[in-house]
């Protein structure tokens, strides 16, 4: 009996497994976009509404098509809030931002002249990447009017998409691509509004004594001679250069010891003085990273390192990190409660 029984059990389990991984996307309820493409004399807006592709011509002036590259270093600000690794979980991110009074009930900027830092990985895994990007795009403009600021720092998943690695896109986007007859990377190509906007973004930002970066700054990366502006410039310039992908130069920036992939603070058991040496070299007192998932916002190495990836990707819970006056740190819970990190 047993062989047949085991065979059936294996069959049953494997079917279950396949079903567990697959997402059934009902095309009739598919809503996505807008994706806005820049042509010589007009913009073309493509949107999917209830499974139908809607294409509209827009005037070239209806959106910004050129995005200024901003500086990487800012002096101390009174209020900073940090969010990371949203991975398409737009609804949860909105709930978190609303409950912590960063945005109002209509998802408009409410954080006055504070700075919101997004430490990468809006892309991949979840189903509402485009919604999140447009929200950040809007908040950036609204914050500016209040003398606040939104910093969108690119993570490894932003770079994966921009470099054409589509391994982690949500199944929903395969349908979008079918309907638009485009490859997913082309939705964020250099002739799209969001594509150009993404290509203007930094990898590392320093505000006062805090340095923000998706993965982290490794000793190995510092050994090439660290310069924040230069790093941001090189990483930006490497986006559309596929031909350099196999070079050591590329690996320095996009390899496992580079700023968007490094996991050493969490995995390498570094000594306290090794962290202090890194901090000394980048002229910072703290480094704030995403990339390595924890259940909440965490601190390591006696508050020298803060990890902000609070597993929003699971779609259940998430937290923010608040930094007041550049030196008081708080977890902001999903319910909007602030809990101070104390030494
Ligand atoms: Ca990551």
Boltz pocket constraint, residues with backbone or C-beta under 6 A from the ligand:
constraints:
  - pocket:
      binder: B
      contacts: [[A, 121], [A, 155], [A, 156], [A, 157], [A, 214], [A, 260], [A, 290], [A, 291], [A, 292]]
      max_distance: 6.0
